[in-house]
Amino acid sequence: MEAVFASTRWSVVLGARAGETARREALETLCRSYWMPVYGYLRRRGQSPHDAEDLTQGFFASLFEGDFFQRPDPEKGRFRGYLVGALKHFVGHHYERLNAEKRGGGVQFIDWSAAEAERLYTEYDLPKFDPAEAYETTWALTLLARALKRLEEEQRAAGREKAFAVLKPYLGSSPGRGEYDVAAQKLGATRTNIALQVHRLSHRYGELVRLEVAETVADPTEVPDEMKLLLKALRR
């Protein structure tokens, strides 16, 4: 059984002190988790899509080049709060000298296109939020997307890929009239069986969301409060 509290974002950073390879692996992990929150924050600060992409890439490159991995202290609070503080410092002190090719040598730590970032920025309706709200909301949506991806991978490994594709739209939302009947016909099952499968998937999805939340805190006792903040961010 998977450990309930896997490595936290703090422990990812602290583990990066083991050497350059560990630093790069830690940075890739942080990029995957926080690229969109950082990008969304910068767009709401008035940056163009191109400049927001350059700044996001430059920010993560600066973490790798600087002493970020040596300074963090879990006692200072939530990791994402610490990270956005570092981002504000970066923008305030380095923007005028930012050059995508010079900072990080054009290194792309993860495969992320500007078009994809801007599509998600619009899809998440971030223009209606202030920068801090955009950061928190995108963090929440990114976390949910990671949990959903993990659930999809579990279902694929169990040979239930087709069923998951049919039932995924019902996770977190109530079915419309007759929709379970249509799903039952597609999967050769009864309506009652479809409802049971959706219930089980929703329960597992909730567990995976909690696992993702647990990876962002240093103390497991903080998970309930983080779950409340997650729901608050999604209700904006």
N, C-alpha and C positions, 0 to 999 in steps of 0.2 A: 504493500500500500504506500502511495506517495506521502512523503512527510507533509504534515499539515502546515508547518511553518518552514518554508524553504528559505534560501538565502534572501535577506532583505536588501533593499537598494543600498542601505548603509553598509552592509557587510560586503556587497559588491565593490563599493568604493574602497573600503578598508583593505579588502583582499588585493586590490590593485597595487598595493605597496610592495608586492612580492617581486616586481620586476616589469620590464617593458612589455613582455607578452601578456602578463596579467593586466597591465594598464590598458592595452589595446582591447582585450576581451571585455574589460569593464566598460570601456567607452562604447563599444558596440552595443552592449546591453542597455546602457543609458540612452543611446541614440534611438534604439527601437522603442523604448518606453516613453521618451520625452521629446522626440523630434516634433511631433504635431503640437503638443502644448507650447513649446518654445516658438515654433513658427506662428501659431495662432496669436500668441502674446505679442510678437513683433508686428504682425499685420495690424492688430488693434492699436499699436503704438504709432500707426501711420506709415509703416514701411510698405513699399510696393512689393508685389510677389517676388520679383527678381532680387530686390535688396533683402527681403526677409529670408529668402533661401540662402543668400550669401552670408548673412549675419548668423543664421542658424548653424550653417556649416562651420563658419569661423569660430563661433562660440564653442562648439564641441571640440574643434581642433585646439582651441586655446586651453581647454581643460586638459587635453593630452600633453600639451607642451609646457604648461605651467605647473604650479604646486597644488592644484585643486585636490588631487588624490592624497596629499599629505596633510591638508588642513581640516577636512570635515570632522565633526565631533557629533555622534548621535545624541549627545546630551543637549544639543542646540535645538532639537525639535524635529519636525517632519522634514524628510529629505527634500520633497518638492519645494518646500518653502526656502530651504537653504539654496537649492538650485536656482530658483528665480531671483534670489538675492545676488548670486554670482552673475546671472544674466544681466541684471540691471547695472552692475558694476562694469561688466564687459561693454555694454552698449554705451555707457556714460564715458568710458575712458579710451575705448578703442575704435569707435565707429569711424572717426575721421581718418584713421589710418588703415581701415579694413581693406584688404585686397584678397579676393578669393584664391588667387593663384599663389600669393606669397604666404598667406596664413594657412599652413597645413599642406602646402604644395599641391593644392587641388585634390587632396585625398578625400575620397568618399567612403566614410566608415560603414554606411549601409546603403543599399540600393533604394534610393528614394528620389523620385523625380519632382521637379517643381510643379508640373501639371497635376500630379497626384495630390500634392500638398494643398494646392489651391482648390482642387475639386472638393477635398474634404473640408477645407475652410468654409466653402460656400454651403456644402451639404449640412455641416453642423450649425449653420446660421450664426456663425460667430460675429458677423458685423454688428449685431444688436447688443453685444456685450462690451463692457469695458475691458481693458487688458487683463486685469486680475481675474475677472469672471471667465474670460476666454481661456485663460491658462487652466483654471480649475475645471471648467466644463470639458475641455479637450482632454485633460488628464483622465477624467471619469469615462469619457467615451472610448479613449484609447485602451483603458483598462478593461472595459466590457468587451471590446473587440478581441483583446488577447484571450480573455476567458472563453469567448465563443469559438475562437480558433482552436483552443485546446480541446474543447468539447467535440468539435468537428473531427479533430485528429483521433480522439478516442473512439468515436463512432466508426470512422473509416477502418481503424485497426481491428475493430470488432466485426467488420463485415456488414455494418448497418449504414453505409454511405447513402444508399438510395432513400432509405426511410428518413434519414436525417435531412436530406435535401427537401423532402416533402413537408416535414414537420417543423423545420427551423422557423418559418414565418410565425408560428404560434407561440414561440418562446417569449414570455413577457407580455403577451397581448391576448385578448379574448377572441375566439373565433367568431366569424360572422355566421349568420343562419345558413346551415347546410354545408359549411366548409369542412367540417369533420367527416361528413358523408362523402364528399369528393375525395378527401385524403384516404378514406377507407377503401374506396373503389380503386384508387391508384395503387394501393399497397396490398390489396386483397385481404383486408382485415375488417373487423367490425368497428362500428363507431365507438363502442365502449373501449375496445382495445386501443384505438387511436388516442382517446382521451387519457388512458392509462400511460401510454408511451410519452405523450406530451408532458404529463405530470412528472414522470421520472426524469425526463430530459431537463425540465425546468428546475427540478430539485438539484440535479447534478450541476447545472449551469450556475445556480446560486452558490454551490460549494466551491466551484472554480473561481467565481468572483471573489469570494472570501479569501481563497488562496492567493489570488493576485493582490488583494489589499494587504494581506499579511506580508507580502514581499516588499511592501513600501514602508514598513515601520520597523523600528528597532526592538520594540517590546510587544509581544502578542496581546497583552492586555489593552493595547491601543486600537485593536481591530474594530470593536464595536463603535467607537467614536468615529473612526475613519469610514465605516460603512454609512453612518449618518451623514457625514460630509459628502460622501459619494452620491447619496440620494438627493441631498440638497443641491448639489451641482447639476444633477440631471433634471431637476424640477424648474430650473431657471427658464 
